[in-house]
Amino acid sequence: MQHSIRFLFFFVPFFGYLSFCALAQVTEQVTEEELLRHKEVPDELREVVVETLRFFPELQEVFIRFEFKERIRGAKMLGQSQLGSLFVDRKDNRKYKVKLTRFLPDGDGLMPVEDVPKEVLMGWIGHELGHIMDYLNRSSVGMMRFGLKYMTSQRHMVDAELAADAYAIGCGLGEEILANKHYILSNPYFSEDYKEKIRDLYMSPTQIVHVKEALHHVQQRTEEEGD
């Protein structure tokens, strides 16, 4: 109940921006080379990263390194500013990275993360790119303050995760975010602690559907008014 109330207070002022995003066009006309000009991506993830980046035209000129990690504490993926860049570069030149767990639990063994269903993986990556969208206009001091609050405040942590989901949905990845949540919450090989974290901090599948429907209605109304 508390999470639902927090969702409502968070989402209402954020809705105007998301409505604008929902009307943006996916950058199909941009070549793969242009999309990856400021990106470092493992070959195993190249295709899915390119497809996901098409939903984030605002990140085309932003440097992002995608890198595998054997383990990420408390998470499977993590989008953040590169520490050195945070102190040296201006915010419009700041560099970011997305860490991805190299292998996920799968039965008695491990599964390479690139073998996750494409829609699910796009939702995962899209959520992390949503975090980067949230960071773009923050100053270095603002980023440090944000990080401190994230580590010390449950409420701020919820706000940050809601924002990342909201940016991704607003940019057109609602189905992928929903597929990702279903995949995590129904996966018998993920720990209950991890699933509980997803339930506590992130949009629920029902909330994702409500946001998608609201943005769809806005888009329909705008298109009708334009005819």
C-alpha positions, 0 to 999 in steps of 0.5 A: 500500500505504501509503495502504491501511494508513493507511486501516485505521488511520484508519477503525477508530476512526472507525467508531463515529461513522459507524455512528451516522450511517448510521442517521440519517434524511435530512431529507425533512420539512425544507422548502427554505426551512429548509435554506437559512435560513443558506446563500448559494447561487448559483441555478445550484446551488440544487437540487443543494445543497438535495438534498445538504444533506438528508443533513447535518441537523447542518449545518442551523443552520450558515452556509455560503456557496457561491461560484463561483471561476474557478480553485482551485489544485490543486482543483475545490472547497474547503470551509473556514472563513471567515477572519474568522469563525475569529478572531471567532466561537465555534465554534458560530457559525463561518461556512464557505464552499464554493468551486466552480470555475465551469467544468470542462474539457470537450473543446475547451471548458469546461463549467459545473460545474452541468452535471456529472451530478447524482449526481457533483456531489452527491458533490463537494459532499458531500465538502466538507460532510464537511470542514465536519462535521470542523471543527464541534467544533474550536476556533479554535486547533485549526482553525489547527493543523489548517490548518498540518498540512494544508499541511505534512504529507502524512499529515495531508492524507490523514487530512483527506481520508479524514475528509471522504469518511467523513463523507459516506458515513456521512451516506448519500452513498456512491453519490454519493462513488463516482460522483464518484471514477469521474467524476474518474478516468475523465475524459480532460479532467482532468490526470494530476496532478489524478487522481494527487492524488485517488488519493494522498489520497482513498478509492479506489473499492474502499475506498468500496465496503468502507465502504458495505458495512460500514455497510449491515451495521451498519444491517441488524443494528440494524434486525433487533435492533429488530424 
